[in-house]
Amino acid sequence: MTTSTYLPAGLPAPLPAVDGLDVPYWEGTRRGELLVQRCGSCGTWQWGPEWLCHRCNTFEMQWQPVDGNGLIYSWQRPWHPAHSVLRDFGPYLVVLVELPAAGSIRMVGNLLGPADQQVVIGAPVEAVFEPHDDAEHPYTLVQWRLTP
């Protein structure tokens, strides 16, 4: 599912790492897919991207699509801007989302909706893909939205 841009224009665009490690993740977001790494040897899921498995230390990491439904593990309501473009934007909500379908790995992102909404630990959320097609290097962000 897509949405209009949540954050104001002018923030630096996220670019894949120079070493290419996270290119599959960014390519997946452009297609509306959430991809995370899973070890081809021991099956361990992990996030963020690494060249080797945190559990068995092999270099057999693979990118696999996962269900974009998760649970709020933790959250924060920043009032102070992390970037000058956000000076008049705050507060906003940042959530740490646990993905049960991917070994309960956790990802950070913005929670869409009013900044003063009540946030409950364990509340269900879904990934929302926010395309930035007009950027110099087009990209898509993963945001989160509460689900009923």
N, CA, C and O atoms as a GROMACS GRO file, in nm:
protein
  592
    1MET      N    1   0.084  -0.117   0.000
    1MET     CA    2   0.000   0.000   0.000
    1MET      C    3   0.090   0.124   0.000
    1MET      O    4   0.195   0.123   0.063
    2THR      N    5   0.050   0.229  -0.069
    2THR     CA    6   0.129   0.351  -0.075
    2THR      C    7   0.055   0.464  -0.006
    2THR      O    8  -0.065   0.454   0.020
    3THR      N    9   0.126   0.569   0.024
    3THR     CA   10   0.069   0.686   0.090
    3THR      C   11   0.139   0.809   0.036
    3THR      O   12   0.242   0.798  -0.030
    4SER      N   13   0.084   0.928   0.065
    4SER     CA   14   0.155   1.050   0.028
    4SER      C   15   0.274   1.067   0.121
    4SER      O   16   0.288   0.996   0.221
    5THR      N   17   0.360   1.161   0.087
    5THR     CA   18   0.482   1.181   0.166
    5THR      C   19   0.448   1.227   0.307
    5THR      O   20   0.375   1.324   0.326
    6TYR      N   21   0.501   1.157   0.404
    6TYR     CA   22   0.476   1.188   0.545
    6TYR      C   23   0.569   1.296   0.596
    6TYR      O   24   0.525   1.389   0.664
    7LEU      N   25   0.698   1.286   0.564
    7LEU     CA   26   0.796   1.383   0.611
    7LEU      C   27   0.811   1.497   0.512
    7LEU      O   28   0.785   1.479   0.394
    8PRO      N   29   0.852   1.615   0.559
    8PRO     CA   30   0.867   1.729   0.469
    8PRO      C   31   0.982   1.709   0.370
    8PRO      O   32   1.076   1.633   0.396
    9ALA      N   33   0.973   1.779   0.258
    9ALA     CA   34   1.079   1.774   0.157
    9ALA      C   35   1.207   1.835   0.212
    9ALA      O   36   1.203   1.920   0.302
   10GLY      N   37   1.319   1.791   0.158
   10GLY     CA   38   1.448   1.850   0.196
   10GLY      C   39   1.536   1.761   0.280
   10GLY      O   40   1.651   1.795   0.304
   11LEU      N   41   1.484   1.648   0.326
   11LEU     CA   42   1.566   1.554   0.402
   11LEU      C   43   1.661   1.482   0.306
   11LEU      O   44   1.627   1.463   0.189
   12PRO      N   45   1.778   1.443   0.354
   12PRO     CA   46   1.868   1.368   0.266
   12PRO      C   47   1.805   1.236   0.223
   12PRO      O   48   1.741   1.168   0.303
   13ALA      N   49   1.822   1.201   0.098
   13ALA     CA   50   1.768   1.076   0.046
   13ALA      C   51   1.853   0.960   0.095
   13ALA      O   52   1.975   0.968   0.095
   14PRO      N   53   1.788   0.852   0.138
   14PRO     CA   54   1.866   0.734   0.175
   14PRO      C   55   1.920   0.668   0.048
   14PRO      O   56   1.845   0.641  -0.046
   15LEU      N   57   2.046   0.642   0.046
   15LEU     CA   58   2.109   0.576  -0.068
   15LEU      C   59   2.166   0.442  -0.022
   15LEU      O   60   2.208   0.429   0.093
   16PRO      N   61   2.167   0.343  -0.111
   16PRO     CA   62   2.229   0.217  -0.073
   16PRO      C   63   2.375   0.238  -0.032
   16PRO      O   64   2.442   0.330  -0.079
   17ALA      N   65   2.422   0.151   0.055
   17ALA     CA   66   2.561   0.157   0.100
   17ALA      C   67   2.655   0.140  -0.019
   17ALA      O   68   2.622   0.071  -0.115
   18VAL      N   69   2.770   0.203  -0.013
   18VAL     CA   70   2.868   0.197  -0.121
   18VAL      C   71   2.906   0.053  -0.153
   18VAL      O   72   2.932   0.020  -0.269
   19ASP      N   73   2.910  -0.033  -0.051
   19ASP     CA   74   2.950  -0.173  -0.074
   19ASP      C   75   2.838  -0.257  -0.135
   19ASP      O   76   2.859  -0.374  -0.167
   20GLY      N   77   2.718  -0.200  -0.152
   20GLY     CA   78   2.608  -0.269  -0.215
   20GLY      C   79   2.531  -0.366  -0.127
   20GLY      O   80   2.439  -0.433  -0.175
   21LEU      N   81   2.566  -0.374   0.000
   21LEU     CA   82   2.505  -0.473   0.089
   21LEU      C   83   2.353  -0.461   0.096
   21LEU      O   84   2.283  -0.562   0.094
   22ASP      N   85   2.301  -0.339   0.104
   22ASP     CA   86   2.158  -0.321   0.124
   22ASP      C   87   2.080  -0.292  -0.005
   22ASP      O   88   1.962  -0.259   0.002
   23VAL      N   89   2.143  -0.303  -0.121
   23VAL     CA   90   2.074  -0.279  -0.248
   23VAL      C   91   1.947  -0.363  -0.261
   23VAL      O   92   1.844  -0.308  -0.302
   24PRO      N   93   1.947  -0.493  -0.228
   24PRO     CA   94   1.823  -0.571  -0.240
   24PRO      C   95   1.708  -0.515  -0.155
   24PRO      O   96   1.592  -0.518  -0.197
   25TYR      N   97   1.740  -0.462  -0.036
   25TYR     CA   98   1.636  -0.403   0.048
   25TYR      C   99   1.570  -0.286  -0.024
   25TYR      O  100   1.447  -0.279  -0.033
   26TRP      N  101   1.652  -0.193  -0.075
   26TRP     CA  102   1.598  -0.074  -0.142
   26TRP      C  103   1.526  -0.109  -0.271
   26TRP      O  104   1.426  -0.045  -0.304
   27GLU      N  105   1.575  -0.207  -0.344
   27GLU     CA  106   1.505  -0.252  -0.465
   27GLU      C  107   1.369  -0.312  -0.428
   27GLU      O  108   1.271  -0.291  -0.499
   28GLY      N  109   1.364  -0.385  -0.318
   28GLY     CA  110   1.238  -0.442  -0.271
   28GLY      C  111   1.138  -0.334  -0.233
   28GLY      O  112   1.020  -0.346  -0.268
   29THR      N  113   1.181  -0.231  -0.163
   29THR     CA  114   1.087  -0.126  -0.125
   29THR      C  115   1.028  -0.059  -0.248
   29THR      O  116   0.911  -0.020  -0.247
   30ARG      N  117   1.107  -0.045  -0.354
   30ARG     CA  118   1.056   0.016  -0.478
   30ARG      C  119   0.943  -0.068  -0.538
   30ARG      O  120   0.854  -0.014  -0.604
   31ARG      N  121   0.946  -0.198  -0.515
   31ARG     CA  122   0.841  -0.288  -0.564
   31ARG      C  123   0.727  -0.306  -0.463
   31ARG      O  124   0.631  -0.378  -0.490
   32GLY      N  125   0.738  -0.240  -0.347
   32GLY     CA  126   0.637  -0.258  -0.242
   32GLY      C  127   0.655  -0.386  -0.164
   32GLY      O  128   0.559  -0.439  -0.108
   33GLU      N  129   0.779  -0.436  -0.159
   33GLU     CA  130   0.812  -0.559  -0.085
   33GLU      C  131   0.905  -0.526   0.031
   33GLU      O  132   0.997  -0.445   0.017
   34LEU      N  133   0.882  -0.589   0.144
   34LEU     CA  134   0.971  -0.577   0.257
   34LEU      C  135   1.064  -0.699   0.256
   34LEU      O  136   1.019  -0.812   0.273
   35LEU      N  137   1.193  -0.675   0.235
   35LEU     CA  138   1.291  -0.783   0.230
   35LEU      C  139   1.384  -0.772   0.350
   35LEU      O  140   1.428  -0.663   0.387
   36VAL      N  141   1.414  -0.887   0.410
   36VAL     CA  142   1.512  -0.891   0.518
   36VAL      C  143   1.604  -1.011   0.494
   36VAL      O  144   1.574  -1.099   0.413
   37GLN      N  145   1.714  -1.012   0.564
   37GLN     CA  146   1.811  -1.119   0.546
   37GLN      C  147   1.776  -1.242   0.629
   37GLN      O  148   1.725  -1.234   0.741
   38ARG      N  149   1.806  -1.359   0.568
   38ARG     CA  150   1.794  -1.486   0.637
   38ARG      C  151   1.913  -1.571   0.597
   38ARG      O  152   1.951  -1.576   0.480
   39CYS      N  153   1.971  -1.636   0.695
   39CYS     CA  154   2.089  -1.719   0.669
   39CYS      C  155   2.048  -1.845   0.593
   39CYS      O  156   1.956  -1.916   0.633
   40GLY      N  157   2.119  -1.871   0.483
   40GLY     CA  158   2.093  -1.990   0.404
   40GLY      C  159   2.144  -2.116   0.469
   40GLY      O  160   2.109  -2.226   0.427
   41SER      N  161   2.226  -2.101   0.572
   41SER     CA  162   2.282  -2.217   0.640
   41SER      C  163   2.200  -2.257   0.762
   41SER      O  164   2.156  -2.371   0.773
   42CYS      N  165   2.179  -2.163   0.855
   42CYS     CA  166   2.108  -2.198   0.980
   42CYS      C  167   1.965  -2.145   0.986
   42CYS      O  168   1.892  -2.180   1.079
   43GLY      N  169   1.924  -2.060   0.891
   43GLY     CA  170   1.786  -2.011   0.888
   43GLY      C  171   1.757  -1.892   0.977
   43GLY      O  172   1.642  -1.851   0.987
   44THR      N  173   1.858  -1.835   1.040
   44THR     CA  174   1.838  -1.721   1.129
   44THR      C  175   1.802  -1.596   1.049
   44THR      O  176   1.867  -1.564   0.948
   45TRP      N  177   1.699  -1.524   1.095
   45TRP     CA  178   1.662  -1.394   1.037
   45TRP      C  179   1.747  -1.289   1.106
   45TRP      O  180   1.780  -1.303   1.223
   46GLN      N  181   1.783  -1.182   1.033
   46GLN     CA  182   1.854  -1.073   1.099
   46GLN      C  183   1.829  -0.941   1.028
   46GLN      O  184   1.804  -0.935   0.907
   47TRP      N  185   1.838  -0.835   1.108
   47TRP     CA  186   1.828  -0.698   1.061
   47TRP      C  187   1.909  -0.614   1.157
   47TRP      O  188   1.895  -0.636   1.277
   48GLY      N  189   1.994  -0.521   1.114
   48GLY     CA  190   2.019  -0.473   0.983
   48GLY      C  191   2.110  -0.563   0.902
   48GLY      O  192   2.165  -0.662   0.949
   49PRO      N  193   2.121  -0.523   0.777
   49PRO     CA  194   2.199  -0.604   0.684
   49PRO      C  195   2.344  -0.622   0.726
   49PRO      O  196   2.410  -0.528   0.771
   50GLU      N  197   2.393  -0.743   0.712
   50GLU     CA  198   2.532  -0.778   0.742
   50GLU      C  199   2.579  -0.878   0.638
   50GLU      O  200   2.499  -0.948   0.576
   51TRP      N  201   2.709  -0.884   0.619
   51TRP     CA  202   2.764  -0.981   0.524
   51TRP      C  203   2.761  -1.122   0.580
   51TRP      O  204   2.756  -1.218   0.503
   52LEU      N  205   2.765  -1.137   0.712
   52LEU     CA  206   2.767  -1.271   0.769
   52LEU      C  207   2.659  -1.288   0.873
   52LEU      O  208   2.607  -1.192   0.930
   53CYS      N  209   2.625  -1.414   0.898
   53CYS     CA  210   2.520  -1.449   0.994
   53CYS      C  211   2.569  -1.423   1.136
   53CYS      O  212   2.681  -1.459   1.172
   54HIS      N  213   2.484  -1.361   1.216
   54HIS     CA  214   2.517  -1.335   1.356
   54HIS      C  215   2.520  -1.462   1.440
   54HIS      O  216   2.581  -1.466   1.547
   55ARG      N  217   2.453  -1.567   1.391
   55ARG     CA  218   2.445  -1.690   1.470
   55ARG      C  219   2.554  -1.791   1.435
   55ARG      O  220   2.623  -1.841   1.524
   56CYS      N  221   2.571  -1.822   1.304
   56CYS     CA  222   2.665  -1.928   1.267
   56CYS      C  223   2.789  -1.877   1.194
   56CYS      O  224   2.878  -1.954   1.158
   57ASN      N  225   2.794  -1.746   1.172
   57ASN     CA  226   2.911  -1.681   1.111
   57ASN      C  227   2.941  -1.723   0.967
   57ASN      O  228   3.054  -1.708   0.922
   58THR      N  229   2.841  -1.776   0.895
   58THR     CA  230   2.863  -1.807   0.754
   58THR      C  231   2.832  -1.682   0.671
   58THR      O  232   2.772  -1.586   0.720
   59PHE      N  233   2.875  -1.685   0.547
   59PHE     CA  234   2.849  -1.575   0.455
   59PHE      C  235   2.734  -1.610   0.361
   59PHE      O  236   2.732  -1.565   0.246
   60GLU      N  237   2.640  -1.690   0.407
   60GLU     CA  238   2.531  -1.739   0.323
   60GLU      C  239   2.401  -1.660   0.342
   60GLU      O  240   2.292  -1.718   0.342
   61MET      N  241   2.414  -1.528   0.359
   61MET     CA  242   2.295  -1.446   0.380
   61MET      C  243   2.217  -1.430   0.251
   61MET      O  244   2.274  -1.408   0.144
   62GLN      N  245   2.085  -1.444   0.263
   62GLN     CA  246   1.994  -1.429   0.150
   62GLN      C  247   1.887  -1.326   0.186
   62GLN      O  248   1.852  -1.310   0.303
   63TRP      N  249   1.836  -1.259   0.086
   63TRP     CA  250   1.727  -1.164   0.106
   63TRP      C  251   1.595  -1.234   0.075
   63TRP      O  252   1.580  -1.295  -0.031
   64GLN      N  253   1.499  -1.226   0.170
   64GLN     CA  254   1.370  -1.290   0.150
   64GLN      C  255   1.257  -1.193   0.182
   64GLN      O  256   1.268  -1.113   0.274
   65PRO      N  257   1.148  -1.200   0.105
   65PRO     CA  258   1.032  -1.116   0.136
   65PRO      C  259   0.965  -1.164   0.264
   65PRO      O  260   0.956  -1.284   0.291
   66VAL      N  261   0.918  -1.068   0.343
   66VAL     CA  262   0.847  -1.102   0.467
   66VAL      C  263   0.716  -1.025   0.473
   66VAL      O  264   0.699  -0.921   0.410
   67ASP      N  265   0.626  -1.078   0.550
   67ASP     CA  266   0.498  -1.014   0.576
   67ASP      C  267   0.525  -0.880   0.646
   67ASP      O  268   0.603  -0.875   0.741
   68GLY      N  269   0.462  -0.776   0.602
   68GLY     CA  270   0.482  -0.644   0.659
   68GLY      C  271   0.396  -0.614   0.780
   68GLY      O  272   0.375  -0.497   0.813
   69ASN      N  273   0.346  -0.717   0.846
   69ASN     CA  274   0.267  -0.697   0.968
   69ASN      C  275   0.354  -0.720   1.089
   69ASN      O  276   0.426  -0.819   1.097
   70GLY      N  277   0.346  -0.628   1.184
   70GLY     CA  278   0.428  -0.640   1.303
   70GLY      C  279   0.358  -0.587   1.426
   70GLY      O  280   0.239  -0.555   1.424
   71LEU      N  281   0.434  -0.579   1.533
   71LEU     CA  282   0.384  -0.531   1.662
   71LEU      C  283   0.477  -0.422   1.713
   71LEU      O  284   0.599  -0.431   1.697
   72ILE      N  285   0.420  -0.320   1.774
   72ILE     CA  286   0.504  -0.214   1.832
   72ILE      C  287   0.576  -0.271   1.953
   72ILE      O  288   0.513  -0.315   2.050
   73TYR      N  289   0.708  -0.269   1.947
   73TYR     CA  290   0.791  -0.318   2.056
   73TYR      C  291   0.828  -0.204   2.150
   73TYR      O  292   0.835  -0.221   2.271
   74SER      N  293   0.852  -0.086   2.091
   74SER     CA  294   0.885   0.034   2.168
   74SER      C  295   0.854   0.154   2.080
   74SER      O  296   0.831   0.140   1.961
   75TRP      N  297   0.853   0.272   2.139
   75TRP     CA  298   0.824   0.392   2.061
   75TRP      C  299   0.881   0.516   2.130
   75TRP      O  300   0.919   0.513   2.248
   76GLN      N  301   0.887   0.624   2.052
   76GLN     CA  302   0.936   0.752   2.104
   76GLN      C  303   0.866   0.864   2.029
   76GLN      O  304   0.833   0.849   1.911
   77ARG      N  305   0.844   0.975   2.097
   77ARG     CA  306   0.784   1.094   2.036
   77ARG      C  307   0.887   1.207   2.040
   77ARG      O  308   0.888   1.285   2.135
   78PRO      N  309   0.972   1.217   1.937
   78PRO     CA  310   1.073   1.324   1.936
   78PRO      C  311   1.009   1.462   1.920
   78PRO      O  312   0.921   1.483   1.837
   79TRP      N  313   1.055   1.554   2.002
   79TRP     CA  314   1.009   1.693   1.995
   79TRP      C  315   1.116   1.783   1.935
   79TRP      O  316   1.086   1.889   1.879
   80HIS      N  317   1.241   1.741   1.947
   80HIS     CA  318   1.352   1.821   1.895
   80HIS      C  319   1.393   1.767   1.759
   80HIS      O  320   1.409   1.646   1.743
   81PRO      N  321   1.410   1.854   1.661
   81PRO     CA  322   1.441   1.808   1.525
   81PRO      C  323   1.575   1.738   1.516
   81PRO      O  324   1.675   1.783   1.573
   82ALA      N  325   1.576   1.627   1.443
   82ALA     CA  326   1.700   1.554   1.417
   82ALA      C  327   1.770   1.610   1.294
   82ALA      O  328   1.885   1.576   1.266
   83HIS      N  329   1.700   1.696   1.220
   83HIS     CA  330   1.754   1.758   1.098
   83HIS      C  331   1.687   1.895   1.087
   83HIS      O  332   1.573   1.912   1.130
   84SER      N  333   1.756   1.992   1.031
   84SER     CA  334   1.701   2.128   1.023
   84SER      C  335   1.568   2.135   0.947
   84SER      O  336   1.486   2.222   0.977
   85VAL      N  337   1.546   2.048   0.852
   85VAL     CA  338   1.420   2.046   0.777
   85VAL      C  339   1.301   2.012   0.869
   85VAL      O  340   1.188   2.051   0.841
   86LEU      N  341   1.328   1.940   0.976
   86LEU     CA  342   1.223   1.900   1.069
   86LEU      C  343   1.193   2.005   1.176
   86LEU      O  344   1.114   1.981   1.267
   87ARG      N  345   1.256   2.120   1.166
   87ARG     CA  346   1.244   2.227   1.266
   87ARG      C  347   1.098   2.258   1.300
   87ARG      O  348   1.065   2.272   1.418
   88ASP      N  349   1.012   2.268   1.202
   88ASP     CA  350   0.871   2.302   1.226
   88ASP      C  351   0.778   2.183   1.211
   88ASP      O  352   0.656   2.200   1.203
   89PHE      N  353   0.833   2.064   1.207
   89PHE     CA  354   0.753   1.944   1.180
   89PHE      C  355   0.709   1.872   1.307
   89PHE      O  356   0.600   1.814   1.308
   90GLY      N  357   0.788   1.874   1.411
   90GLY     CA  358   0.764   1.790   1.529
   90GLY      C  359   0.648   1.835   1.614
   90GLY      O  360   0.596   1.945   1.596
   91PRO      N  361   0.609   1.750   1.706
   91PRO     CA  362   0.667   1.618   1.728
   91PRO      C  363   0.619   1.518   1.622
   91PRO      O  364   0.526   1.546   1.546
   92TYR      N  365   0.685   1.403   1.620
   92TYR     CA  366   0.644   1.293   1.534
   92TYR      C  367   0.670   1.165   1.610
   92TYR      O  368   0.734   1.167   1.716
   93LEU      N  369   0.621   1.053   1.558
   93LEU     CA  370   0.634   0.926   1.630
   93LEU      C  371   0.727   0.831   1.557
   93LEU      O  372   0.718   0.813   1.436
   94VAL      N  373   0.817   0.772   1.634
   94VAL     CA  374   0.910   0.671   1.584
   94VAL      C  375   0.881   0.542   1.660
   94VAL      O  376   0.869   0.541   1.782
   95VAL      N  377   0.870   0.432   1.585
   95VAL     CA  378   0.840   0.304   1.648
   95VAL      C  379   0.947   0.201   1.616
   95VAL      O  380   1.010   0.204   1.510
   96LEU      N  381   0.966   0.111   1.710
   96LEU     CA  382   1.048  -0.008   1.689
   96LEU      C  383   0.948  -0.121   1.672
   96LEU      O  384   0.875  -0.156   1.765
   97VAL      N  385   0.946  -0.178   1.551
   97VAL     CA  386   0.846  -0.279   1.515
   97VAL      C  387   0.909  -0.417   1.512
   97VAL      O  388   1.012  -0.439   1.450
   98GLU      N  389   0.844  -0.509   1.582
   98GLU     CA  390   0.887  -0.648   1.582
   98GLU      C  391   0.808  -0.724   1.475
   98GLU      O  392   0.685  -0.712   1.466
   99LEU      N  393   0.879  -0.803   1.394
   99LEU     CA  394   0.816  -0.879   1.286
   99LEU      C  395   0.813  -1.028   1.322
   99LEU      O  396   0.911  -1.099   1.300
  100PRO      N  397   0.701  -1.077   1.378
  100PRO     CA  398   0.692  -1.217   1.420
  100PRO      C  399   0.718  -1.316   1.306
  100PRO      O  400   0.773  -1.424   1.330
  101ALA      N  401   0.681  -1.282   1.183
  101ALA     CA  402   0.699  -1.375   1.070
  101ALA      C  403   0.844  -1.384   1.025
  101ALA      O  404   0.878  -1.467   0.940
  102ALA      N  405   0.931  -1.299   1.082
  102ALA     CA  406   1.072  -1.300   1.044
  102ALA      C  407   1.160  -1.316   1.167
  102ALA      O  408   1.256  -1.242   1.186
  103GLY      N  409   1.127  -1.413   1.249
  103GLY     CA  410   1.209  -1.442   1.366
  103GLY      C  411   1.207  -1.333   1.472
  103GLY      O  412   1.297  -1.326   1.556
  104SER      N  413   1.104  -1.247   1.468
  104SER     CA  414   1.089  -1.135   1.563
  104SER      C  415   1.201  -1.032   1.554
  104SER      O  416   1.232  -0.966   1.654
  105ILE      N  417   1.262  -1.018   1.436
  105ILE     CA  418   1.358  -0.909   1.418
  105ILE      C  419   1.284  -0.777   1.438
  105ILE      O  420   1.161  -0.774   1.434
  106ARG      N  421   1.357  -0.671   1.459
  106ARG     CA  422   1.295  -0.540   1.484
  106ARG      C  423   1.349  -0.436   1.388
  106ARG      O  424   1.469  -0.431   1.358
  107MET      N  425   1.257  -0.352   1.340
  107MET     CA  426   1.292  -0.245   1.247
  107MET      C  427   1.239  -0.113   1.303
  107MET      O  428   1.136  -0.111   1.371
  108VAL      N  429   1.309  -0.005   1.274
  108VAL     CA  430   1.269   0.129   1.318
  108VAL      C  431   1.203   0.202   1.202
  108VAL      O  432   1.242   0.186   1.087
  109GLY      N  433   1.102   0.281   1.233
  109GLY     CA  434   1.038   0.364   1.131
  109GLY      C  435   0.942   0.463   1.194
  109GLY      O  436   0.920   0.461   1.315
  110ASN      N  437   0.885   0.548   1.112
  110ASN     CA  438   0.787   0.646   1.158
  110ASN      C  439   0.651   0.579   1.170
  110ASN      O  440   0.617   0.490   1.092
  111LEU      N  441   0.573   0.622   1.269
  111LEU     CA  442   0.434   0.578   1.282
  111LEU      C  443   0.347   0.686   1.220
  111LEU      O  444   0.347   0.800   1.267
  112LEU      N  445   0.272   0.651   1.117
  112LEU     CA  446   0.186   0.747   1.049
  112LEU      C  447   0.068   0.784   1.137
  112LEU      O  448   0.025   0.706   1.222
  113GLY      N  449   0.017   0.904   1.117
  113GLY     CA  450  -0.099   0.951   1.192
  113GLY      C  451  -0.061   1.068   1.281
  113GLY      O  452   0.053   1.114   1.280
  114PRO      N  453  -0.158   1.114   1.358
  114PRO     CA  454  -0.133   1.230   1.444
  114PRO      C  455  -0.022   1.204   1.546
  114PRO      O  456  -0.013   1.095   1.603
  115ALA      N  457   0.062   1.304   1.568
  115ALA     CA  458   0.173   1.289   1.662
  115ALA      C  459   0.125   1.273   1.806
  115ALA      O  460   0.200   1.224   1.891
  116ASP      N  461   0.001   1.315   1.834
  116ASP     CA  462  -0.049   1.305   1.972
  116ASP      C  463  -0.133   1.179   1.994
  116ASP      O  464  -0.195   1.164   2.100
  117GLN      N  465  -0.135   1.088   1.896
  117GLN     CA  466  -0.213   0.966   1.913
  117GLN      C  467  -0.154   0.879   2.024
  117GLN      O  468  -0.034   0.883   2.052
  118GLN      N  469  -0.240   0.801   2.086
  118GLN     CA  470  -0.194   0.708   2.189
  118GLN      C  471  -0.122   0.592   2.122
  118GLN      O  472  -0.170   0.536   2.023
  119VAL      N  473  -0.006   0.556   2.176
  119VAL     CA  474   0.071   0.444   2.123
  119VAL      C  475   0.079   0.338   2.232
  119VAL      O  476   0.114   0.368   2.346
  120VAL      N  477   0.046   0.214   2.196
  120VAL     CA  478   0.041   0.105   2.292
  120VAL      C  479   0.144  -0.001   2.251
  120VAL      O  480   0.145  -0.046   2.136
  121ILE      N  481   0.228  -0.040   2.345
  121ILE     CA  482   0.322  -0.149   2.320
  121ILE      C  483   0.242  -0.274   2.286
  121ILE      O  484   0.146  -0.308   2.355
  122GLY      N  485   0.282  -0.343   2.180
  122GLY     CA  486   0.213  -0.463   2.136
  122GLY      C  487   0.103  -0.438   2.034
  122GLY      O  488   0.043  -0.532   1.982
  123ALA      N  489   0.075  -0.310   2.003
  123ALA     CA  490  -0.029  -0.278   1.905
  123ALA      C  491   0.015  -0.326   1.766
  123ALA      O  492   0.132  -0.314   1.731
  124PRO      N  493  -0.078  -0.378   1.687
  124PRO     CA  494  -0.044  -0.424   1.553
  124PRO      C  495  -0.025  -0.308   1.456
  124PRO      O  496  -0.098  -0.209   1.459
  125VAL      N  497   0.075  -0.323   1.369
  125VAL     CA  498   0.103  -0.224   1.266
  125VAL      C  499   0.130  -0.296   1.134
  125VAL      O  500   0.156  -0.416   1.131
  126GLU      N  501   0.122  -0.220   1.024
  126GLU     CA  502   0.154  -0.274   0.893
  126GLU      C  503   0.248  -0.179   0.822
  126GLU      O  504   0.244  -0.057   0.843
  127ALA      N  505   0.334  -0.236   0.738
  127ALA     CA  506   0.426  -0.157   0.659
  127ALA      C  507   0.349  -0.080   0.552
  127ALA      O  508   0.256  -0.133   0.490
  128VAL      N  509   0.388   0.045   0.532
  128VAL     CA  510   0.332   0.130   0.429
  128VAL      C  511   0.449   0.182   0.348
  128VAL      O  512   0.545   0.234   0.404
  129PHE      N  513   0.442   0.168   0.218
  129PHE     CA  514   0.553   0.208   0.131
  129PHE      C  515   0.529   0.347   0.075
  129PHE      O  516   0.428   0.373   0.010
  130GLU      N  517   0.624   0.437   0.102
  130GLU     CA  518   0.613   0.578   0.063
  130GLU      C  519   0.713   0.608  -0.048
  130GLU      O  520   0.831   0.630  -0.021
  131PRO      N  521   0.667   0.609  -0.174
  131PRO     CA  522   0.760   0.633  -0.285
  131PRO      C  523   0.800   0.780  -0.296
  131PRO      O  524   0.719   0.870  -0.273
  132HIS      N  525   0.923   0.802  -0.332
  132HIS     CA  526   0.976   0.935  -0.361
  132HIS      C  527   1.029   0.929  -0.504
  132HIS      O  528   1.150   0.927  -0.527
  133ASP      N  529   0.936   0.927  -0.598
  133ASP     CA  530   0.970   0.909  -0.738
  133ASP      C  531   1.038   1.030  -0.801
  133ASP      O  532   1.109   1.017  -0.900
  134ASP      N  533   1.017   1.149  -0.743
  134ASP     CA  534   1.073   1.271  -0.801
  134ASP      C  535   1.212   1.304  -0.748
  134ASP      O  536   1.272   1.404  -0.789
  135ALA      N  537   1.264   1.222  -0.657
  135ALA     CA  538   1.397   1.247  -0.602
  135ALA      C  539   1.503   1.225  -0.710
  135ALA      O  540   1.479   1.153  -0.807
  136GLU      N  541   1.619   1.288  -0.693
  136GLU     CA  542   1.729   1.270  -0.789
  136GLU      C  543   1.760   1.122  -0.807
  136GLU      O  544   1.780   1.076  -0.920
  137HIS      N  545   1.763   1.048  -0.698
  137HIS     CA  546   1.777   0.902  -0.700
  137HIS      C  547   1.650   0.847  -0.636
  137HIS      O  548   1.644   0.837  -0.514
  138PRO      N  549   1.547   0.812  -0.715
  138PRO     CA  550   1.419   0.767  -0.658
  138PRO      C  551   1.438   0.655  -0.554
  138PRO      O  552   1.522   0.567  -0.570
  139TYR      N  553   1.357   0.662  -0.450
  139TYR     CA  554   1.363   0.564  -0.341
  139TYR      C  555   1.224   0.551  -0.281
  139TYR      O  556   1.135   0.631  -0.310
  140THR      N  557   1.206   0.451  -0.198
  140THR     CA  558   1.080   0.429  -0.127
  140THR      C  559   1.112   0.401   0.019
  140THR      O  560   1.196   0.316   0.051
  141LEU      N  561   1.045   0.474   0.108
  141LEU     CA  562   1.061   0.454   0.252
  141LEU      C  563   0.956   0.356   0.303
  141LEU      O  564   0.846   0.346   0.247
  142VAL      N  565   0.990   0.286   0.409
  142VAL     CA  566   0.893   0.202   0.479
  142VAL      C  567   0.851   0.280   0.603
  142VAL      O  568   0.933   0.311   0.690
  143GLN      N  569   0.722   0.309   0.611
  143GLN     CA  570   0.662   0.372   0.728
  143GLN      C  571   0.570   0.267   0.791
  143GLN      O  572   0.553   0.159   0.735
  144TRP      N  573   0.512   0.299   0.906
  144TRP     CA  574   0.424   0.204   0.976
  144TRP      C  575   0.292   0.270   1.009
  144TRP      O  576   0.287   0.388   1.040
  145ARG      N  577   0.185   0.190   1.002
  145ARG     CA  578   0.052   0.239   1.033
  145ARG      C  579  -0.017   0.139   1.124
  145ARG      O  580  -0.007   0.018   1.105
  146LEU      N  581  -0.088   0.192   1.225
  146LEU     CA  582  -0.165   0.105   1.314
  146LEU      C  583  -0.271   0.032   1.233
  146LEU      O  584  -0.330   0.088   1.141
  147THR      N  585  -0.294  -0.093   1.268
  147THR     CA  586  -0.401  -0.171   1.205
  147THR      C  587  -0.506  -0.203   1.311
  147THR      O  588  -0.475  -0.210   1.430
  148PRO      N  589  -0.631  -0.222   1.267
  148PRO     CA  590  -0.737  -0.249   1.364
  148PRO      C  591  -0.718  -0.382   1.436
  148PRO      O  592  -0.799  -0.419   1.521
   0.00000   0.00000   0.00000
